[in-house]
């Protein structure tokens, strides 16, 4: 009988696994009757970039966002695209914390087969430039402690519906002590391991470097 870790590894390395899928995820507002004159805009979904907050906003004001089919150019809705951009290293570390839940309390970075995928294991650890190069956005919004204010201003500027404040939906780790404890411990252990294995740190830095062309667009955004 395979152990839970062995079963998880089998899923990760399965030929049918889509964990590392890198096609862009573009969401459109749902079609509604009598909405021809309503301002529309599409959302380029990037994990760990106020994703839950944007989804809550769109669902509240417009209904559940609809994932566009590929190829994107064949969709009827060709409205402008907006994307929320987060500091690349900060975003990746947030993503790898999520990845740790696949193999909790297990030093997966010591598994050579797993590390052959470093540093992109799933959607949570994919670099922003990978999908943005495939589907560039028309509008980029900086994610930091002032993202709520920026989203309100963005909605007003483009005549999008946003009544009241932009609600910040926190990650589960902020309300689940045991989850945060596991992630914090894993992050410390991984940082120590990287300090002893600089080739992997170098590979991570090189992977994230192209993201900074997008971060630099919003870095000084009001």
C-alpha positions, 0 to 999 in steps of 0.5 A: 500500500503506497504511503500518502506521500507516495500517492501525492508524488504519483499524482504530481508526476502523472502524465495527466497532471495539469499542475504546471499548466501555463496557458493564460486564464482570462475571465470575462464578465457574464453575458446578461440581457440588456447589458449591451451598453454596460462597460465590460473588461476582462481579468487576467487571473494571476495567483497570489495577486489579490485574486480572491478579492477580485473574484469577490468584487466581480461576482458581487457586481456582475455575477460569476466570472466566465473563463474564456476558451482558447484560443482567446481571439475566437471569443466574442468578448474582446474587451480590454484586459486588466491584471494585478501585479505583485512584487515577483519574489514576494508573490512566489514565496506566497505561492510556494507556501500554498504548494507546501500543502501538497506535501505538508511537513515533508522536505520536498526540496530534498526530492530530486524528482520534485526539484527537477520542476523547480521553481515552477510546480503549479499555478501558485508558483508560476511566474507572472510573465509566463502568461502575460506574454501570451495575453498582455493586459491593457491595464496593470494595477499594483498589489500592496497594502493600498490595492483597495484604494487603487481598485476603487479608483480604477473602477471609477476611471473606467466606469466599472461597477464597484459600490462601496470599498473594494473588499480585501479577502484574506488568505486562509493562513490569516485565519487558520493558525495551524496552517500558518504555523506549517507554512512559516516553518516550511518557509524557514526550512526552505530558506535555510536549504537555499542558502546551502544550495545557491544554484537553486536560488540562482535558478529562482532569481533567473526565472523571476527576472522577466517579471520585473518588466511588469513590476516596474510598470506599477512600482511607483503607482499611486 
